[in-house]
Amino acid sequence: MLERWPALFRKQQVFAEFTRVASKDLEQDFFESLDRHSPRLLEIFKSKKGIVGKTLAEILAQVEMKTHDVVAMQTAVLRCLPVFLGDDGSDCFKVLADSDAVRDITQIPVGILTVVPEDSQQPDPNALHLEPSSIGIILEGGIILEGSIIMDNIESHTQAICLTLD
């Protein structure tokens, strides 16, 4: 796929192609909608009870003191959505340490890869990892192709999700 459409593995080209095809600014529309719906989604997540409510509370507790950090709140909302909908977010969000970058990810059709520093604690499945070493997109098990990264160093988890939805 990389050989056929090399430009579509660059952030700006993905956004430009979406704008060309749909006549909409994907990134702007995505973030505006996320900002508009986040307060209500947070209320809904906080009101949930049971095992799902406990998991949502664990995720939201990580950003409780960071209410002015928009990116942290957006990341928390997007990480809570699959849990709230009854899905296991670990299928979509993969976390690896810097030294594990060669781990086998070929079984992942689409996902967000977060590479965390080696000295960080053992990854909790609900950890947001707001200060990763790198964030990348896995596409058909192919974040690493012939030793080179296809698309990584994405600015935030929210931008990675936006790019994935395109």
Phi, psi and omega per residue, in radians:
M1 nan -0.662 3.139
L2 -1.074 -0.681 -3.139
E3 -1.190 -0.599 -3.081
R4 -1.349 -0.724 -3.111
W5 -2.267 1.176 -3.064
P6 -1.086 -0.558 -3.107
A7 -1.203 -0.441 -3.109
L8 -1.369 0.133 3.057
F9 -1.905 0.400 3.049
R10 -2.184 2.352 -3.062
K11 -0.885 -0.928 -3.059
Q12 -1.104 -0.608 3.124
Q13 -1.209 -0.646 3.098
V14 -1.089 -0.838 3.138
F15 -1.125 -0.709 3.137
A16 -1.126 -0.723 3.135
E17 -1.146 -0.718 3.103
F18 -1.085 -0.760 3.119
T19 -1.077 -0.718 3.135
R20 -1.102 -0.767 -3.067
V21 -1.347 -0.761 -3.008
A22 -1.796 -0.105 -3.086
S23 0.975 0.609 3.108
K24 -2.404 2.621 3.060
D25 -1.545 1.738 -3.061
L26 -0.966 -0.874 -3.066
E27 -1.098 -0.813 3.141
Q28 -1.108 -0.830 3.139
D29 -1.088 -0.731 -3.130
F30 -1.075 -0.864 -3.093
F31 -1.231 -0.610 3.070
E32 -1.110 -0.779 3.124
S33 -1.151 -0.719 3.115
L34 -1.082 -0.775 3.117
D35 -1.135 -0.666 -3.119
R36 -1.189 -0.688 -3.051
H37 -1.641 -0.259 -3.073
S38 -1.015 -0.791 -3.123
P39 -1.015 -0.753 3.140
R40 -1.209 -0.709 3.101
L41 -1.082 -0.698 3.098
L42 -1.074 -0.723 3.078
E43 -1.041 -0.794 -3.130
I44 -1.115 -0.783 -3.136
F45 -1.078 -0.716 -3.114
K46 -1.216 -0.435 -3.123
S47 -1.490 -0.217 -3.103
K48 -1.209 2.463 -3.124
K49 -2.008 3.123 3.081
G50 1.375 -2.801 -3.110
I51 -1.112 -0.738 3.129
V52 -1.101 -0.755 3.115
G53 -1.071 -0.665 3.116
K54 -1.141 -0.765 3.122
T55 -1.123 -0.754 3.103
L56 -1.076 -0.718 3.129
A57 -1.112 -0.651 3.094
E58 -1.094 -0.733 3.141
I59 -1.187 -0.817 -3.081
L60 -1.211 -0.498 3.128
A61 -1.070 -0.470 -3.124
Q62 -1.218 -0.350 -3.128
V63 -2.058 0.119 -3.090
E64 -0.983 -0.731 -3.131
M65 -1.493 -0.069 -3.103
K66 -1.910 0.781 -3.058
T67 -1.121 -0.365 3.132
H68 -1.639 -0.022 3.107
D69 -1.609 1.698 -3.051
V70 -1.060 -0.757 -3.109
V71 -1.110 -0.708 3.118
A72 -1.105 -0.745 3.134
M73 -1.163 -0.714 3.107
Q74 -1.103 -0.738 3.124
T75 -1.075 -0.770 3.137
A76 -1.082 -0.766 3.136
V77 -1.070 -0.803 -3.112
L78 -1.208 -0.530 3.073
R79 -1.307 -0.494 3.135
C80 -1.341 -0.522 -3.072
L81 -0.935 -0.893 -3.135
P82 -1.113 -0.622 3.116
V83 -1.117 -0.819 3.139
F84 -1.054 -0.645 -3.122
L85 -1.447 0.061 3.061
G86 1.499 0.298 -3.138
D87 -1.835 2.799 3.100
D88 -1.627 1.887 -3.100
G89 -1.109 -0.299 -3.117
S90 -1.196 -0.280 3.061
D91 -1.244 -0.510 -3.077
C92 -1.751 -0.607 -3.080
F93 -1.856 1.899 3.132
K94 -1.857 2.438 3.135
V95 -2.145 2.283 3.089
L96 -2.314 2.604 3.017
A97 -1.372 2.803 3.141
D98 -0.867 -0.722 -3.079
S99 -1.351 -0.267 -3.130
D100 -1.603 0.224 -3.015
A101 -1.035 -0.281 -3.134
V102 -1.721 0.153 3.140
R103 -1.029 2.614 -3.080
D104 -1.265 2.071 3.102
I105 -2.146 0.330 -3.058
T106 -1.167 -0.306 -3.119
Q107 -1.523 0.024 -3.098
I108 -1.725 1.968 -3.125
P109 -1.212 -0.813 3.126
V110 -2.555 2.388 3.124
G111 -3.005 3.044 3.093
I112 -1.932 2.186 3.136
L113 -1.824 2.168 3.081
T114 -1.951 2.114 3.088
V115 -1.769 2.121 -3.089
V116 -1.852 2.697 3.117
P117 -1.032 2.630 -3.100
E118 -1.016 -0.622 -3.059
D119 -1.426 -0.044 3.114
S120 -1.282 2.768 -3.097
Q121 -1.170 2.892 3.106
Q122 -0.946 2.246 -3.046
P123 -1.044 2.176 3.007
D124 -1.430 2.371 -3.097
P125 -1.047 -0.377 3.140
N126 -1.791 0.105 -3.140
A127 -1.233 2.455 -3.123
L128 -1.482 -0.438 -3.131
H129 0.887 1.143 -3.072
L130 -1.307 -0.223 3.098
E131 -2.237 1.152 -3.110
P132 -1.372 2.894 3.017
S133 -1.239 -0.666 -3.073
S134 -2.800 2.655 3.050
I135 -2.230 2.312 -3.140
G136 -2.434 3.023 3.128
I137 -1.964 2.317 3.055
I138 -1.708 2.247 3.113
L139 -2.307 1.971 -3.109
E140 0.924 0.800 3.095
G141 1.167 0.344 -3.018
G142 -2.122 1.041 2.990
I143 -1.337 -0.567 3.132
I144 -1.968 2.143 -3.122
L145 -2.256 2.003 -3.134
E146 0.920 0.722 3.067
G147 1.407 -0.027 3.135
S148 -2.048 2.626 -3.125
I149 -1.367 2.323 3.123
I150 -1.326 -1.042 3.114
M151 -2.534 1.889 3.061
D152 -2.466 -2.941 -3.053
N153 0.974 0.666 3.046
I154 -1.312 2.513 -2.981
E155 -1.109 -0.648 -3.086
S156 -2.687 2.904 3.074
H157 -1.096 -0.644 -3.116
T158 -1.150 -0.676 3.098
Q159 -1.185 -0.634 3.098
A160 -1.099 -0.731 3.119
I161 -1.155 -0.723 3.091
C162 -1.024 -0.793 3.118
L163 -1.136 -0.633 -3.141
T164 -1.166 -0.622 -3.126
L165 -1.254 -0.326 -3.122
D166 -1.202 nan nan
